[in-house]
Amino acid sequence: MELKHLKVVCGIIVHKDRILATRRDPGRAFPLLWEFPGGKIEAGESGEEALHRELLEELSLKVKIVQPLEPVEHRENGHHLILIPFLCKPAQEQAPVLHEHVEMRWANLQELRRLEWAPADIPIVETLPQFLQSSS
C-alpha cells in the first residue's frame, strides 16, 4: 500500500512565557486531542505562507515567525505526515478566536506535558524546552 504524503505546518506560538495549545473538534481525526494550530501546505505555498493562512483561518491570528524548528515525521493509517513547526509570536495584542477547535489554552511547559496530544505533536512537546532555550 502506497503512503499518502502530507506536508503540514504548525505554529508554536509563544506569548509571555506561555504557548498556545488548541483542542481538536470531536468530529475530526484524533478527536479532542490537543495540537499546535496549523494545517496542510497547499500547492504553490511556502511553509511560512501556509502557516500565516492557517492561523488566520483557524484563530483570526497574525503571527511573526521567529524560526522554523526541526520537522517531525509521523506514519499512521496510510499517511506519511511531515509536520513542520515554526516558533512564532503574536504580531499584535489580540486574543485568538476559535473557528475550528473546541478549546484553546495558553500553557507553560509543565502544563503542556499534562495534555493529551495528537500523535504527531508529541515529539514537538518533548523537544520544546531545548528549542525555547536556544531561541531566547
N, C-alpha and C positions, 0 to 999 in steps of 0.2 A: 504494500500500500504506500503510495506516494504521500509525503507530508505536504500540507499546505503551509507555505511560508508567509508569516505576517511580521511586518516591522511596525512596532508600536513605540510611542514616546510617553513619558510621564514626567510630571513636574514635582520635584522635591522642593516645595515652597516653604521657605524659612522666613518667619516674622517674629521678632522679639524672642529669639531662642526657642521658638516652637515651630513645629512642622505640621502642615495641613494633611490630614488623612480623610478620605471620603469612603462612605459605605455603599456598596453596590445595591441596586434595586433587586427585590426578591424575584422578579420575572426574568432576570438575565443570568448568563453563565456565572458561576460562583456567587450565588445569591447571598446577600447580606454580609459578604466578606469585605474587609477593608482593603483599600488600594490607594495608590498615589494617582491623582487625576491625570487624564491624558487620553490617548486613543491612537488609532491607526494612521500611518503616514499614507496620504493619498498620492496617486500618480502625479509626478511633476513637482511634488513638495519636498522641501528640505525638512529635516527633523525639527529644526527651530520653527519653521513656518507651521508645521503640523501642531507643535506644542501650543503656539500662540492661538491658532484656530480652535483647537480642542478646549483650551482653558476658557476662552470666550464663550464657546457653545455650552460647556458644562457648568461654568461657575460665574459667567459675566466678569471674569477677572483678567486684567492685563498684568503681565509679569516682565521683569527684567531678568534675562538669563545670565547667571554668573558663570557657569561652566557645565559642559557635558560630563557625565560620570561613566564609569565602566558599564557597557551593555551586559544584559543578563539574557542567557538563552534558556528557554523552557520548552519542553516537548510534552504534549498531552492531547489525547483524543484526536490524533491525526494531524495536529498542528505543530509547527516549529515556530515558536514565538521568539523574536528578538526584541527585547524591551530596552529602550534607550532612555535612561533617566537624565534629567537636566536639573542641576541645582539652580534655584530661582529665588527672587524676592518679589513681593508685590510691587508693581510700578507706581501705585498710588494708595493712599489710605482709603480703602474701600472694602467693605465686607463682601466675601464671596456669596453668591446666590445659587442655591441648588436648583439645577434644571434636570439632571439625570440621576442623581444619587439620592438616597433617603436620609442621609445624615452626614455631618462633617464634624471634625474636631481638630482644634489646634492642640497638639500634644508635645510633651518633651520626649526625649529618647526612651526614658523608662516607661512612660505611658504607652508609647508606640509599640514596645515589645510585648505588652499585655494584650494587644488587639489581635483578633483572628484575621489573618491576611490571606488574600488571594495568592495562590502558589508562586506566581512569577515575581511578586513583590517581596517575598520573604528574604531572598538574598540581599536585596537593597536595604531592608530594615537592619539586617545583620551587619552590613558594612558601613552604615551611616556614620557611626562615631568617627571612623578614620577619615571619611570624606569631609565631615564638618570640621575636624581639627585642621586638616590640610588647607581648607579654604578660608579659615579665619586669620 
